[in-house]
Amino acid sequence: MRRAAAILALFLSGCWTGNGSIPGTQVFVPAIPPLVISAPDSFSVVPLGPIQNGVFEYDWSCGASQANLTIAGIAGGSLRIEIEDDAGALVHDNWFDGGLIGAISGITSPDGAPGDWRIRLTFQNVASVGAIDIDADLFDDPDDIVIAGSYSMQSTFEYEAGWPSGPARVTIASAIALGTVRVRMWDGQGDLVMDRTNLAIFIGAFNGDSHSGAAGTWRIRIDIDAVATAGAITIDHP
């Protein structure tokens, strides 16, 4: 799967001259730094590619204690997103490795300190990015995590969610063609309340509740080493 992702990245990193049936000379587009639009409570990376390798840091004003993230359309390479709140606490740190045609919607940790936040983006051989949107959670949206659409990824995602007591829910409605997807959850007291692995080939839907857990800050870990052609993974606390 890593080889396939590398081939995809090479394909997307340039274009070819010619009449379409017989390729001519490959024309490489030079990599450029990410283009960012930053405003109070809203931060976006404009779709582009390929993106220059390196670490890029930005100051961002966030008026809420939590933020919502959406990452879409990653082609090849690796992308890391780190976010620190006004107190310097790390409220988000995830690597995105591989190809993502769909989108991932996630959250920063609850109870962050509003004010001057710091966003750090690390790009390694990323051919293109469809969108990175980070918005202050001004309306106290539910702490849900959704991985939608097709992907070929080798990534571990960790999130923290502010959830009440009771069972959380995982809905897997993906066509997993290769590999595995594993979901684990720990409740507000740190007790493991779910450990579920879905193996290829999995086509259809799995709806499962965790064991009942204590209220507080839950930790969710999603290990993906898989290729999915459609569908979605949704994690929430109904």
PLY file of the C-alpha trace (Angstrom):
ply
format ascii 1.0
element vertex 238
property float x
property float y
property float z
element edge 237
property int vertex1
property int vertex2
end_header
0.00 0.00 0.00
2.89 2.36 0.67
4.21 1.64 -2.82
0.83 2.44 -4.31
0.69 5.72 -2.40
4.17 6.63 -3.63
3.20 5.93 -7.24
0.10 8.07 -6.79
2.17 10.92 -5.39
4.60 10.79 -8.33
1.74 10.80 -10.77
0.08 13.81 -9.17
3.30 15.78 -8.76
3.62 16.56 -12.45
1.90 16.50 -15.79
2.84 15.37 -19.28
2.90 17.06 -22.65
1.71 15.11 -25.67
-1.56 14.10 -27.30
-2.83 11.88 -24.48
-2.05 8.54 -26.14
1.73 8.98 -26.42
3.29 10.87 -23.50
5.76 13.61 -24.25
8.03 15.36 -21.78
7.06 15.38 -18.11
6.58 18.90 -16.78
7.05 19.20 -13.02
5.25 21.94 -11.12
7.58 23.48 -8.51
6.54 22.98 -4.90
5.42 26.12 -3.06
4.70 26.94 0.60
1.10 26.51 1.76
-1.24 29.43 1.11
-3.09 30.33 4.31
-6.11 32.49 5.09
-6.13 33.30 8.81
-8.84 35.31 10.54
-10.21 35.37 14.10
-11.94 32.02 14.72
-11.23 30.76 11.17
-8.08 29.30 9.60
-7.82 27.71 6.14
-5.18 26.35 3.78
-6.09 27.10 0.18
-6.21 24.02 -2.10
-2.93 23.62 -3.98
-0.10 21.27 -4.79
2.59 20.17 -4.70
3.54 21.71 -1.36
7.07 22.56 -0.27
8.55 20.25 2.36
9.05 21.83 5.74
7.47 23.07 8.95
5.23 26.14 8.80
3.95 27.91 11.93
1.10 30.39 12.27
-0.45 32.44 15.06
-4.24 32.18 15.17
-6.87 33.86 17.35
-9.38 31.34 18.69
-12.25 32.65 20.80
-13.45 29.23 21.98
-12.04 26.48 24.17
-12.24 23.96 21.31
-11.90 23.95 17.52
-13.29 21.81 14.70
-11.03 20.54 11.90
-11.72 19.28 8.39
-8.93 17.84 6.22
-9.75 16.80 2.66
-8.07 15.59 -0.51
-4.53 14.63 0.54
-2.48 13.09 -2.27
0.63 11.19 -1.21
3.25 12.00 1.39
2.69 12.95 5.02
0.98 15.87 6.71
1.20 16.66 10.41
-1.10 19.14 12.17
-0.19 20.37 15.66
-2.22 22.96 17.56
-1.37 24.67 20.85
-3.79 26.78 22.87
-3.18 30.14 24.55
-1.51 28.44 27.53
0.87 26.48 25.28
-0.92 23.16 25.84
-0.97 20.76 22.89
-4.65 20.26 21.98
-4.18 18.43 18.67
-1.37 16.38 17.08
-2.05 13.98 14.22
-0.15 12.66 11.19
-1.98 12.00 7.93
-0.04 9.43 5.86
-1.14 8.27 2.43
-3.96 9.26 0.12
-7.33 10.67 1.13
-9.88 11.39 -1.56
-12.60 12.01 1.02
-12.44 14.08 4.20
-11.71 13.72 7.90
-13.64 15.83 10.40
-12.23 15.99 13.91
-11.83 18.11 17.00
-9.21 19.57 19.26
-9.16 18.57 22.91
-11.90 20.14 25.04
-11.21 22.80 27.67
-8.43 24.55 25.76
-7.51 28.10 26.72
-9.08 30.63 24.32
-6.87 33.38 22.93
-3.72 33.25 20.85
-3.32 29.73 19.50
-0.40 28.32 17.50
-0.83 26.09 14.42
2.12 24.07 13.12
1.91 22.28 9.75
4.56 19.79 8.61
4.59 18.68 4.97
6.64 15.79 3.61
6.31 15.01 -0.11
2.65 16.03 -0.28
1.53 16.21 -3.91
-1.63 18.18 -3.18
-4.12 19.13 -0.47
-7.79 19.80 -1.14
-8.51 21.72 2.06
-7.52 22.24 5.67
-10.15 24.16 7.64
-9.94 24.92 11.36
-12.78 26.83 13.02
-13.42 27.88 16.59
-16.29 25.85 18.09
-18.37 28.91 18.96
-21.67 26.99 19.05
-20.57 24.00 21.16
-21.04 21.44 18.38
-21.06 17.73 19.33
-17.63 16.13 19.64
-17.95 13.81 16.64
-15.23 12.25 14.45
-15.99 11.30 10.84
-13.73 9.71 8.20
-15.68 9.82 4.95
-15.00 8.72 1.39
-12.21 6.64 -0.09
-8.66 6.48 1.22
-5.42 4.55 1.26
-3.81 5.46 4.56
-1.35 4.19 7.13
-2.16 6.52 10.01
-2.96 6.65 13.70
-5.38 9.36 14.80
-5.88 10.34 18.43
-8.61 12.65 19.67
-10.00 13.77 23.00
-13.73 14.43 23.38
-15.83 15.88 26.17
-18.54 13.27 26.60
-21.11 12.43 29.29
-21.44 9.06 30.98
-22.87 6.10 29.10
-21.81 4.24 25.94
-20.22 5.89 22.91
-20.99 4.68 19.40
-18.97 3.60 16.37
-20.60 3.28 12.95
-18.43 1.75 10.23
-20.08 1.79 6.83
-17.00 1.46 4.65
-15.96 -0.80 1.81
-12.57 -1.82 3.23
-10.74 -3.57 0.41
-7.37 -4.12 2.10
-5.92 -3.90 5.58
-7.48 -3.17 8.95
-9.20 -0.41 10.91
-8.96 -0.55 14.70
-10.92 1.71 17.08
-10.17 2.04 20.79
-11.76 4.28 23.41
-10.97 5.19 27.00
-13.58 6.94 29.15
-13.27 9.94 31.46
-11.59 7.78 34.13
-9.10 6.23 31.70
-10.82 2.83 31.50
-10.78 1.00 28.16
-14.41 0.77 27.02
-13.97 -0.32 23.38
-11.41 -2.21 21.29
-12.75 -3.16 17.88
-10.84 -4.24 14.74
-12.43 -4.54 11.31
-10.54 -6.67 8.80
-10.61 -6.68 5.01
-12.72 -7.56 3.19
-15.47 -5.67 5.03
-18.35 -4.37 2.96
-21.47 -3.20 4.72
-22.08 -1.63 8.09
-21.01 -2.27 11.67
-22.82 -0.37 14.40
-21.47 -0.91 17.87
-21.65 0.74 21.25
-18.79 0.86 23.68
-19.16 -0.29 27.24
-20.74 2.34 29.42
-18.11 4.87 30.48
-17.62 7.67 32.97
-18.18 11.31 32.06
-15.20 13.53 31.34
-12.53 13.72 28.67
-12.61 10.55 26.61
-9.64 9.46 24.47
-10.24 7.93 21.04
-7.55 6.18 18.99
-8.11 5.09 15.38
-5.42 2.94 13.72
-5.85 2.75 9.95
-3.70 0.61 7.68
-6.23 0.08 4.96
-7.71 0.92 1.60
-11.39 1.87 1.49
-13.32 2.68 -1.66
-16.38 4.38 -0.16
-18.46 4.88 2.94
-17.64 6.43 6.30
-16.50 5.81 9.87
-18.43 7.84 12.44
-17.62 8.02 16.15
-19.93 9.91 18.49
-21.72 9.84 21.82
-25.48 9.93 21.22
0 1
1 2
2 3
3 4
4 5
5 6
6 7
7 8
8 9
9 10
10 11
11 12
12 13
13 14
14 15
15 16
16 17
17 18
18 19
19 20
20 21
21 22
22 23
23 24
24 25
25 26
26 27
27 28
28 29
29 30
30 31
31 32
32 33
33 34
34 35
35 36
36 37
37 38
38 39
39 40
40 41
41 42
42 43
43 44
44 45
45 46
46 47
47 48
48 49
49 50
50 51
51 52
52 53
53 54
54 55
55 56
56 57
57 58
58 59
59 60
60 61
61 62
62 63
63 64
64 65
65 66
66 67
67 68
68 69
69 70
70 71
71 72
72 73
73 74
74 75
75 76
76 77
77 78
78 79
79 80
80 81
81 82
82 83
83 84
84 85
85 86
86 87
87 88
88 89
89 90
90 91
91 92
92 93
93 94
94 95
95 96
96 97
97 98
98 99
99 100
100 101
101 102
102 103
103 104
104 105
105 106
106 107
107 108
108 109
109 110
110 111
111 112
112 113
113 114
114 115
115 116
116 117
117 118
118 119
119 120
120 121
121 122
122 123
123 124
124 125
125 126
126 127
127 128
128 129
129 130
130 131
131 132
132 133
133 134
134 135
135 136
136 137
137 138
138 139
139 140
140 141
141 142
142 143
143 144
144 145
145 146
146 147
147 148
148 149
149 150
150 151
151 152
152 153
153 154
154 155
155 156
156 157
157 158
158 159
159 160
160 161
161 162
162 163
163 164
164 165
165 166
166 167
167 168
168 169
169 170
170 171
171 172
172 173
173 174
174 175
175 176
176 177
177 178
178 179
179 180
180 181
181 182
182 183
183 184
184 185
185 186
186 187
187 188
188 189
189 190
190 191
191 192
192 193
193 194
194 195
195 196
196 197
197 198
198 199
199 200
200 201
201 202
202 203
203 204
204 205
205 206
206 207
207 208
208 209
209 210
210 211
211 212
212 213
213 214
214 215
215 216
216 217
217 218
218 219
219 220
220 221
221 222
222 223
223 224
224 225
225 226
226 227
227 228
228 229
229 230
230 231
231 232
232 233
233 234
234 235
235 236
236 237
